[in-house]
Structure formats: C-alpha cells, structure tokens
C-alpha cells in the first residue's frame, strides 16, 4: 500500500499527516539527509519527478505535505488556517468552484502570492519554504535564488553607509483580511532585514510589499539612505555572479533555507484559463532546532491593539 493510500484510508486531516501515517521506508531517510543539507549546507535542494499529473489536486496536496513531514513541521500561512498556499494568479478571478481558492478570491484584497508576474527579492515567514510545481506558465516565470549573506557582504563592501538602516529594519503593513479585530495594521516596531542568529551566522528577513504598503498607506517616511538600502536588496542579487536561475517543471519540489537565501521570480506570460495557469503549492516548515530569527517571530507579534509606530 502506498503512503498516499494509507493517509486516505485512515482519513487523516492534512495538518496531521506525519511520518507515521505517510510511510516512506526508502525515501524517508534520504529526505532527512536532504533537509540537513538545506539547513546546514548549500541552502536549497530540488526533488524532481514527483508524478503530479497522475493525481487529483487534493492528492497532490497530501503528497506534498507527506513528503515535507520528513523535512520539518508544517505551519499555517494565514489566519484562515491555510496550511498549503496555492501560488497562482487570481487577480481577474471573482469566483471559483475550486474549494482551495474560493475563500482566497472572496478576500477584500489578494495577497501578493496570488498575483502573477515578476516577484521581487524576498524571504518568507518560516525556516524552510517548500514549493511543489503543479503547472508551469505559458512562458517565463523562472525561479531565482541568491545568498543573503553574499548580498550583505557586497553592501558592506560597496555601500557600508546603508547597513545600519538594514540592521534597524522597516515597518510592515498587514492587510485588513489578515488582521485580528481591533489590532493595528502597522507593526509596532521596525523589523530588521539582517540580524545574527549565532556567532558568525547572519540571518535575513525581508518582504518588500508590506514595507511599501506601510509607506503608501500609513505615510511612513525613511531617509534617503534607508530607501537606497532597499534598492540595493533588489539590485545586487540580480548580478550574474549572485543569481541562480532554475526552471521548475511540474513535479519539481524546491526547498529553500529561508534565512540564508533570498528568492524571487521572473516575469511570465500565463494562460487565460484558470485550470491551465502556473500553479505551485507552497508549504512553510519549521525545523526541530527552532532557529527562526527574532525578526521572523516579532513580525507576527507586533500588530498590537492600537499601537502607534515608535
């Protein structure tokens, strides 16, 4: 009996799927070694050949969660309890019968993960980001990776005056649908871009869209140096010697160490039909060592009731 059959026979809820109910006696130990390489080695890995086209979407979701249960502990990605986020362009979709997307399109404002086109350099709010490709775009949409530490060191060498602003960080703005009742849309404190998580271990946390919303909607102002520092985070990783480009094919599972790597996406042309569009499943994983940065932990705890920025 396959691992998927076990899960379906036991009727295990998605977020309860683990190694015990998704048995992979041969692949499981290899996945654990890959997880160690992602966290302590090169910072990323790609597993290829998962036969996603042979499964219904719900089964592909279960498979993605089962595989990733060997890599870390899955955590929710929204107040609605989305354990798997569907990365797909929904900007022109007002209603859908797809139960995984229906609550998304009913939001007052879509998250950036449901917009198409190019994605700026960023991290996510977790330890390891897993992306399983279900479908490619019609053209374009390559995945880009760059070392956060190398980016930091280039700034140190070429623009050291900008580093203090990146150590201090920026305010974040939360969308209305993602706020608890009575809480502020603006983070109480600035969230550092670069911080230390050990003696010589630099960690990065940076999401440009909520930072820009704080500027546009809350009228947060920064110095020219702090603004230039943000420009450098976008410019430097695009240098040829800094950027790794890869095409994710259907069935590819990309794993990213979210604290050591920045990731981005090339612009792309998509299909008009929703069922043919570029579609990835995203999982957020916590590792046993619990090495999330203070910045990552702080960003969710700062949206306190009526708290003005300092």
Buried (B, 14 or more C-beta within 10 A) or exposed (E): EEBBEBBBEEEBEBBEBBBEBBBBEEBBEEBEEBBEBBBEEEBBBBBEEBEBEEBEBEBBBBBBBBBBBBBBBBBEBBEEEBBBBBBBBBEEBEEBEBEBBEEBBEBEEBBBBBBBBEBBBBBBBBBBBBBBBBBBBBEBBBBBBBBBBBBBEBBEEEBEEBBEBBBBBBBBBBBEBBEEEEBBBBBBBBBBBBBEBEEEEBBBBBBBBBBBBBBEEBEBEBEEEBEBBBEBBBBBBEEEEBBBEEEBEBBBBBBBBBBBBBBBBBEBEBBEEBEEBBBBBBBBBBBEEEBBBBBBEBBEEBBBEEBEBE
